[in-house]
Every structure is written in structure tokens, then in C-alpha cells.
Amino acid sequence: MQDEIEDILQEKGIFYNGLRGEDSKAHMDSYMTCINWTLFEQAWLELVDKYTKAQWLGLVKYWEAHAYCSPNCGILAATIKRKIESL
């Protein structure tokens, strides 16, 4: 599931290169990658109901375990965990 979600978020332009600006798409694990939170919120509204709470929490666990590889994994894990727990 995590590959599918990462691909969807990347396709939607959520991740961009911090040096080149918001118009430059990037992979979430690339150096200097930032998150466009406006686009993330739009994508979240499209994706939240496509997966179960257990699936989202599994993704959170996966990204938490890989936060040492990319700060974006940890940031997204914390954000999604907060959103899922409030449902």
C-alpha cells in the first residue's frame, strides 16, 4: 500500500524540490524535498475513504520505521496518524 500512496502523492505534485520551488516535482525521499500542504490536503480528501483505518495505521507504522531515511516519512506519518485518530 505504501508504494501506491507514495506514487499517488508524487503524481499529484505533493513533493517538490525546495531549491527549485513548488513547480518542480520531486520524490518524497529526494534530497531537499518539501511538502506542499495545500496539495496534500486536497489529496487526503480524495484518499482517506479509499483505505481502512487499519491500512492507514499500517502505513503510518511503515513510514515511522523509515523516518531515518527521509524526514518526509516521519512528517507524513505524524500528520496521517493525527488525522486518522480524529476520525
N, C-alpha and C positions, 0 to 999 in steps of 0.2 A: 504494500500500500504506500510506503513512504516514497518509493520511486515515482509512482503515479502522481501523488500530491506534489512532489518537488517539480516534476515535469509540468504539471498544470500551472503552478505558481510561476515558474520560469516563463512559460509561454504567455502568461498574462502580463509579463513585464514587472513583476513584483520586485525582482532583484535588479540592481543597476550598479554600474561602476561608480564609486564615489569620486573619482578624479574626472571622469568624462561627463557626469551628470545623469539626470533621470531618463534621458533619451537613449542611454546606452545599456541595453540588456546585458545581464551577466548571470553566471551560475551562482547559486547560493553559497558554494564553497570557495569561490574565487577570491583572490586577494583584493582587498578594498571594496568588497561588495556591501552595498547598503540595501535597506528595505524601504520600498515606497509604501507607507502605511495606508494611504488612501486607496491604492490599488489592492492592497492586502484585504482591507475591509470589504471591498466590493467582491473579491474572490471568495472571501469567507462566507458571505451571504449566499453565494451560489453553491458552495461545497458542504456547508455544515450539515445539511439534511441528507446528503448522499452516503454518509457513513454513520455507523452507530457510535454511541458514546465510548464503548469498549474499544472500537477501532481507533478512535481519536486518541484515547489514552494510551493505546499501544504505540501510536506514532510519537506521542509525547515522550514516552519512555525511551524509544529508539533515539530520538533527537537529543534527549538529555544525556544519553550514553555517548553521543558523538559531539557534544558541545566543545570538547577539547580540540576538535578538528576545525571547527568554524564557530565563531560567536553567533552567527545567524541561527545555527541549530538550537543553541540554548535560548536565544531570544524568542524564536518561534515556539519552542516547547513551552516556555513560561506563559506566553500570550495565549496559546491554544488551551493550555491547562486551565488558565483563569476563565476563559470563555466557556469551556465545557463544564466546569464545575458550577457555573452560574445558571446552567440550563435546568 
